[in-house]
Amino acid sequence: MKYSQAELVRRIKIKDPIAYEYMLSKYTKIIYCLAYNILSGSHSKEDIEECVADVFLDAWIKIAEFDEERANFRTWLLILTKYKALT
């Protein structure tokens, strides 16, 4: 199954577990790469993986804060990653 950005966001907002799995499959690599770039010098692989998992959980919980008019979903996830990694 493939979702458009709007459909993915809509389905996450209604807490569709299939959409969550799709989000994981589509964005894990890019989220991991950013988290790795920020954290690899001072954190373990497990810490980086935990950061990635936390980003997806945050996206699931905070999806109502995502504004499609102002941002691309991928960009929003990367911003969540940056802030999660730096805190």
Buried (B, 14 or more C-beta within 10 A) or exposed (E): EEBEEEBBBBBBEEEBEEBBEBBBEBBBEEBBEBBBEBBEEEBEEEBBBBBBBBBBEBBBEEBEEBEEEEEEBEEBBBEBBBEBBEE
